[in-house]
Amino acid sequence: MESKIIGYRGIANKQSVVISGHAFQKHKVKELNPLHGKRRNLRQAIRRFRSRPLKWTAIDIKLNGIETRVRTDKNGFFQSEIIHGLSEPGWYNYELVWKRNHLQFESEFYLSDSHETGVISDIDDTLLVSHSTRWVRKLALMLFRNAYTRKTIPFIRNWHEYIKNLNDTAEPRDFFYVSNSEWNLYDFLEDFFRINELPKGVFFLQNYKNGFKDFLKSRKDHKNHKLNSIEFLMQFFPKKRFILVGDNGQKDMEIYSIIVAKYHQRIKGVLIRKLPYIHNDDVIEDFKTKINHFDVPFNVFS
């Protein structure tokens, strides 16, 4: 397929919904096939970083009888906050229309209950085996594996059980995945979560990368991306309480300690996966002391 508009899963509170996506003049990413081998997976990975954005074009967003026009930026990205007029929490569809070429695409958004507990979770090495701190292994997984051949972390049931325990044994419904992965990998993440029956949620990913050269550049904004995304969620849902989930491989504990210090009355707990190849028990204990100071539970799982 050539031109394509990808609408990401949107997020809504009782008043408004935030819809975002990318429009592409050229987008050749194929539909996932469980029979694809390493060569096909490599081609697919290359296609994800060779799409051509559709710049400065008008896109119409249609939801619940409301039509709003937005314009893409130089990277083909668009975003709009719309008053939705809905009341019942749950998933709703919306439509994207590019009238110039008579193209229509569908996506969905999640209307969250303002008092329901929300889970903010990392993805790489917290749910998906990614080897984020091992660059060569990480790149090999991304290039030669697909959503069928990538693996969840061992003992994924521990992730579920600890979250339930921090939520008074109840399974939360609201999941928000804040990751340093780029929007280029959105289709892969949707497929991976569906195949592995992980809780459906809204993704917050890094800026789209145009080409591998852009991808390989130093990514110093990772901490800011996660911190800003969590800050947005705290402000978008001012009455909601959250459980924070991450790992001890990168900056999750540092970011979560900042959030706990600022919003400790709204944090039900922090859950950190201890990676088997990262030996920083003293660092974990230091962050545990900082977080426990605010009477917020801090749990570690493997």
Number of C-alpha atoms within 10 A of each C-alpha: 9 11 17 20 23 17 23 22 23 26 23 26 20 18 13 17 22 19 21 19 19 22 28 20 16 16 19 18 19 13 10 15 12 10 8 16 13 14 12 17 20 17 14 22 21 16 17 23 20 18 22 18 23 21 18 16 16 18 20 15 22 16 19 13 8 12 13 13 12 16 17 21 17 12 18 20 24 21 17 16 15 17 15 18 13 15 12 10 15 13 15 17 14 19 16 22 19 18 11 9 8 7 12 14 14 15 16 18 22 22 23 23 20 17 11 16 23 24 24 24 24 24 21 21 21 24 22 18 16 22 18 15 13 10 10 10 12 15 14 13 17 17 17 19 21 25 21 16 14 16 16 19 19 12 11 14 9 14 19 14 14 18 23 15 12 20 19 10 11 12 14 19 15 20 20 22 20 24 21 20 19 14 21 23 16 19 17 19 18 17 16 20 17 13 11 13 9 14 14 15 21 20 24 23 19 19 14 21 19 16 15 13 9 12 14 9 9 8 11 8 11 16 15 11 18 23 18 14 17 22 14 12 16 17 10 18 18 13 14 18 21 27 22 24 27 27 23 22 22 15 13 19 24 14 17 22 19 14 19 23 15 12 15 19 13 18 24 22 25 28 23 24 20 20 17 9 10 11 12 12 11 9 13 17 12 11 17 20 13 17 23 15 13 15 15 19 16 20 15 16 13 15
